[in-house]
Amino acid sequence: MLAVSVALFGLLLAPVAAFADTPAAWENEKHVSGLQFLVVLVLIPAGLFLVISLLAALPSMISDKGYEPGQAWRSEPEWFGGPRKGLEATDEVKPEQIEAAEADRGGTSGKW
């Protein structure tokens, strides 16, 4: 019971330090206006964001525009995961090849 009352008393006295006044030897800080607050916490970070964004985007804005509609494609064709030889290549695969590939596939070897 004594421990509980000491703990409660300590909890009640803990926030008392927050009400302490600043020491007399410390200098009083000048008041920060709302404009100074906005400049430091809003305008400076926004300006840094814009400068970094411009520095990142500027090289691509200056260089060649690349492909534009109506022009011929100047690069190699891109493969997006379909059959490399087109749909005709799927007819070249025989069922025996598929079954042989399934036998060595590893994993948990579950049978359905």
HELIX and SHEET records of a PDB file:
HELIX    1   1 LEU A    2  LEU A   13  1                                  12    
HELIX    2   2 ALA A   14  PHE A   19  5                                   6    
HELIX    3   3 GLY A   34  LEU A   38  1                                   5    
HELIX    4   4 VAL A   39  LEU A   43  3                                   5    
HELIX    5   5 ILE A   44  ILE A   62  1                                  19    
HELIX    6   6 LEU A   87  GLU A   92  5                                   6    
HELIX    7   7 PRO A   95  ALA A  103  1                                   9    
END                                                                             
